[in-house]
Amino acid sequence: MSILKITQVIISIILVLLILVQTKNAGLSSGLKNSFTAYRSLRGAEKAVFILTAALGVLLVANSFLLIKLS
């Protein structure tokens, strides 16, 4: 049980850091400006960070369910 709690904290900290890495130019005006530009595909490190963020999100939810189930 203690290992699951420690894992939960570690995953959440890494997830927050990965999300902060992805948010570049996150202001309101840049959000409106970027909504009208053409779609751009993710490549290289940007794609790896995106996939890792999604995977850690799934792990965080799974770990949360395990913590609820075991408590």
Residue pairs with C-beta under 8 A, 6 or more apart in sequence:
1 67
1 70
1 71
4 63
4 66
4 67
4 70
5 67
7 63
8 60
8 63
8 64
8 67
11 56
11 59
11 60
11 63
12 60
14 56
15 53
15 56
15 57
15 60
18 49
18 52
18 53
18 56
19 53
21 49
22 46
22 49
22 50
22 53
25 34
42 50
